[in-house]
């Protein structure tokens, strides 16, 4: 599993807790109660606060709404949110506007017939697939195997093993690489940078925290852009885009 490091938001890429089960809802950890006799004077029985109950209700309502969308005739498997964020995998999807802007930038940068690699940036991949009629190809390198529903374009990727890639993924075979390392740590950026430099012919579009500006320049020779990316759920960390070419993000 990927190593430690400050996450992009509140989640960490780690296995889900075991035992009776836990649900992390809006930052609240809820553990189901075990069956036991309830005595009026038993002060040890945990009670859910009104805030926790409200958060749980909101969480399950969202779940029901998403399931309803998936069974509807108009469901788009490439829409952002069709695969839900897993905060424990440090997943925080971009807003629709940001994903569209980054996808459009990638298409222009790649050029006609270009190849685009999305490294740990699934919402950009999804937005690119909504433009599937255009003349480019794209693949997604991602740790979360739920994205294997996208078939041959999915490539399992663990940043701890940055060059553990399929043999058919040739070096310097992509016109642009878009990457969003899962953690705001020097180690994570360094290892992801190895993957980026292996894949790209030259152009790099990196999305990470503003605090990583110096490390991004050191590892990839990229400079910060004026465009400020947004997430569907606001993050505490200031996020920025970085490129090493003349882009449309300034």
C-alpha positions as CSV (number, residue, x, y, z in Angstrom):
1,X,0.0,0.0,0.0
2,X,1.2,3.6,-0.5
3,X,3.3,5.0,2.2
4,X,2.5,7.7,4.7
5,X,2.2,11.4,4.0
6,X,-0.2,14.3,4.5
7,X,-3.2,13.7,2.3
8,X,-4.8,16.1,-0.1
9,X,-7.7,16.5,2.2
10,X,-8.9,14.4,5.2
11,X,-8.6,10.9,3.7
12,X,-5.7,8.5,3.5
13,X,-5.0,5.7,1.0
14,X,-5.3,2.7,3.3
15,X,-7.5,-0.3,3.7
16,X,-10.9,0.2,5.2
17,X,-11.3,-0.6,8.9
18,X,-12.4,-4.1,9.8
19,X,-14.4,-5.6,12.6
20,X,-18.0,-4.5,12.9
21,X,-17.5,-1.8,10.3
22,X,-17.1,1.9,10.3
23,X,-18.5,4.7,8.1
24,X,-16.6,8.0,7.8
25,X,-19.3,10.6,7.1
26,X,-18.4,14.3,6.8
27,X,-15.5,13.7,9.1
28,X,-17.6,11.7,11.6
29,X,-16.6,8.1,12.3
30,X,-19.7,6.0,13.1
31,X,-19.4,2.6,14.6
32,X,-22.4,0.3,14.7
33,X,-23.6,-0.6,18.2
34,X,-23.4,-4.2,19.3
35,X,-26.5,-5.9,20.6
36,X,-26.8,-5.6,24.4
37,X,-29.4,-5.1,27.0
38,X,-30.0,-1.4,27.6
39,X,-30.3,-0.4,31.2
40,X,-31.5,3.1,32.2
41,X,-28.5,3.5,34.4
42,X,-25.9,2.2,31.9
43,X,-23.8,5.2,31.1
44,X,-21.4,3.2,28.9
45,X,-23.8,2.8,26.0
46,X,-22.6,5.2,23.2
47,X,-25.2,7.6,21.9
48,X,-25.2,9.3,18.5
49,X,-25.3,13.1,18.6
50,X,-27.8,15.0,16.6
51,X,-25.0,16.2,14.4
52,X,-23.8,12.6,13.7
53,X,-27.4,11.5,13.0
54,X,-27.9,14.3,10.5
55,X,-24.6,13.5,8.8
56,X,-25.5,9.9,8.5
57,X,-28.9,10.7,7.1
58,X,-27.3,13.0,4.5
59,X,-24.8,10.3,3.6
60,X,-27.4,7.6,3.1
61,X,-29.6,9.9,1.1
62,X,-26.7,10.7,-1.3
63,X,-26.1,6.9,-1.6
64,X,-29.7,6.3,-2.5
65,X,-29.7,9.1,-5.1
66,X,-26.6,7.8,-6.7
67,X,-27.9,4.2,-6.9
68,X,-31.1,5.6,-8.5
69,X,-29.0,7.5,-11.1
70,X,-27.1,4.3,-11.9
71,X,-30.3,2.4,-12.7
72,X,-31.8,5.2,-14.8
73,X,-31.7,4.9,-18.6
74,X,-29.7,8.2,-19.0
75,X,-26.8,7.1,-16.7
76,X,-23.4,8.2,-18.0
77,X,-20.6,5.9,-16.8
78,X,-18.1,8.7,-17.5
79,X,-19.8,11.4,-15.5
80,X,-17.9,12.8,-12.5
81,X,-19.3,11.1,-9.5
82,X,-20.4,7.9,-11.3
83,X,-17.7,6.3,-9.3
84,X,-17.9,7.8,-5.8
85,X,-15.0,9.4,-3.9
86,X,-13.3,7.1,-1.4
87,X,-11.8,9.5,1.2
88,X,-9.7,6.7,2.6
89,X,-8.0,6.5,-0.8
90,X,-7.5,10.3,-0.6
91,X,-9.9,10.8,-3.5
92,X,-11.4,14.2,-4.0
93,X,-13.0,14.8,-7.4
94,X,-12.6,18.1,-9.3
95,X,-15.6,20.3,-9.9
96,X,-17.2,19.8,-13.3
97,X,-15.8,23.2,-14.4
98,X,-12.3,22.4,-13.4
99,X,-12.3,18.9,-14.9
100,X,-13.6,20.4,-18.2
101,X,-10.9,23.1,-18.2
102,X,-8.1,20.6,-17.6
103,X,-9.5,18.2,-20.2
104,X,-9.7,20.9,-22.8
105,X,-6.2,22.0,-22.0
106,X,-4.9,18.4,-22.4
107,X,-6.6,18.0,-25.8
108,X,-5.1,21.2,-27.1
109,X,-1.6,20.4,-25.7
110,X,-1.7,16.8,-27.1
111,X,-2.6,18.0,-30.6
112,X,-4.4,16.0,-33.3
113,X,-4.1,12.3,-32.8
114,X,-2.4,12.9,-29.5
115,X,-2.0,10.5,-26.6
116,X,-3.0,11.6,-23.0
117,X,-2.1,9.9,-19.8
118,X,-4.1,10.7,-16.6
119,X,-2.0,9.6,-13.5
120,X,-4.2,9.5,-10.4
121,X,-6.5,12.0,-12.0
122,X,-9.7,10.1,-12.8
123,X,-12.1,13.0,-13.0
124,X,-10.1,14.5,-15.8
125,X,-10.1,11.1,-17.6
126,X,-13.8,10.9,-17.2
127,X,-14.3,14.4,-18.7
128,X,-12.0,13.5,-21.6
129,X,-14.1,10.4,-22.3
130,X,-17.1,12.6,-22.6
131,X,-15.3,14.2,-25.6
132,X,-14.6,10.8,-27.1
133,X,-15.5,11.9,-30.6
134,X,-12.4,14.1,-30.8
135,X,-9.1,12.9,-32.3
136,X,-7.1,11.8,-29.3
137,X,-6.6,8.7,-27.1
138,X,-6.4,8.5,-23.3
139,X,-5.6,6.1,-20.6
140,X,-6.0,6.2,-16.8
141,X,-3.3,5.1,-14.3
142,X,-5.0,4.6,-11.0
143,X,-4.7,2.6,-7.7
144,X,-8.4,2.2,-7.3
145,X,-9.5,-0.9,-9.2
146,X,-13.1,0.2,-9.4
147,X,-11.9,2.2,-12.5
148,X,-11.1,-1.1,-14.2
149,X,-14.7,-0.8,-15.5
150,X,-13.1,1.3,-18.2
151,X,-11.5,-1.7,-19.7
152,X,-8.2,-1.6,-21.5
153,X,-7.7,2.1,-20.8
154,X,-7.3,1.3,-17.1
155,X,-3.8,0.6,-15.9
156,X,-3.3,-0.3,-12.2
157,X,-0.8,2.1,-10.7
158,X,0.8,2.3,-7.2
159,X,3.1,5.4,-6.8
160,X,5.3,3.4,-4.4
161,X,6.4,1.4,-7.5
162,X,6.6,4.2,-10.1
163,X,8.0,2.2,-12.9
164,X,6.1,-1.0,-12.4
165,X,4.1,-0.5,-15.6
166,X,2.9,-2.8,-18.3
167,X,5.4,-3.6,-21.0
168,X,3.2,-2.1,-23.7
169,X,3.4,1.2,-22.0
170,X,6.4,2.5,-23.8
171,X,8.7,5.3,-22.5
172,X,8.0,8.8,-23.8
173,X,4.9,7.6,-25.6
174,X,2.4,10.3,-24.4
175,X,2.1,13.8,-25.7
176,X,1.0,15.1,-22.3
177,X,0.7,13.6,-18.8
178,X,-1.8,15.0,-16.3
179,X,-1.0,13.9,-12.8
180,X,-2.5,14.6,-9.3
181,X,-0.3,12.8,-6.7
182,X,-2.5,11.4,-3.9
183,X,-0.5,12.9,-1.0
184,X,1.0,16.3,-0.3
185,X,4.4,14.8,0.5
186,X,7.9,15.1,-1.0
187,X,8.2,11.3,-1.3
188,X,4.9,11.0,-3.1
189,X,5.7,13.7,-5.5
190,X,9.2,12.4,-6.2
191,X,7.9,8.9,-7.0
192,X,5.0,10.2,-9.1
193,X,7.5,12.4,-11.0
194,X,9.4,9.2,-12.0
195,X,6.3,7.9,-13.6
196,X,5.5,11.2,-15.3
197,X,9.0,11.6,-16.8
198,X,9.0,8.0,-18.0
199,X,5.6,8.5,-19.8
200,X,5.8,12.0,-21.3
201,X,7.3,13.1,-24.5
202,X,7.8,16.5,-22.8
203,X,4.6,18.2,-21.7
204,X,3.5,17.9,-18.1
205,X,0.3,19.2,-16.3
206,X,0.6,18.7,-12.6
207,X,-2.1,19.4,-10.0
208,X,-1.1,19.5,-6.4
209,X,-1.0,21.7,-3.3
210,X,0.4,25.2,-3.4
211,X,2.8,24.1,-0.6
212,X,4.5,21.7,-3.2
213,X,5.5,24.5,-5.6
214,X,9.2,24.3,-4.8
215,X,9.3,20.5,-4.9
216,X,7.3,20.5,-8.2
217,X,9.8,22.8,-9.8
218,X,12.7,20.8,-8.5
219,X,11.4,17.4,-9.6
220,X,9.6,18.3,-12.8
221,X,10.7,21.8,-13.9
222,X,7.1,23.0,-13.8
223,X,5.8,26.5,-13.0
224,X,2.6,27.5,-11.2
225,X,-0.3,28.6,-13.4
226,X,-2.8,31.5,-12.7
227,X,-5.8,29.1,-13.1
228,X,-6.9,27.8,-9.7
229,X,-8.5,24.3,-9.7
230,X,-11.6,23.6,-7.6
231,X,-12.9,20.4,-6.1
232,X,-16.5,19.3,-5.8
233,X,-16.1,19.3,-2.1
234,X,-13.9,22.2,-0.8
235,X,-10.6,21.2,0.5
236,X,-8.7,22.9,3.3
237,X,-5.4,22.8,1.3
238,X,-4.8,25.4,-1.4
239,X,-4.6,23.6,-4.7
240,X,-2.8,24.8,-7.9
241,X,-1.8,23.7,-11.4
242,X,1.7,23.5,-12.7
243,X,3.0,23.1,-16.3
244,X,6.3,23.1,-18.2
245,X,5.0,24.5,-21.5
246,X,3.1,27.5,-22.8
247,X,-0.4,26.6,-21.7
248,X,-3.9,28.1,-21.8
249,X,-4.1,28.0,-18.0
250,X,-2.5,31.5,-17.5
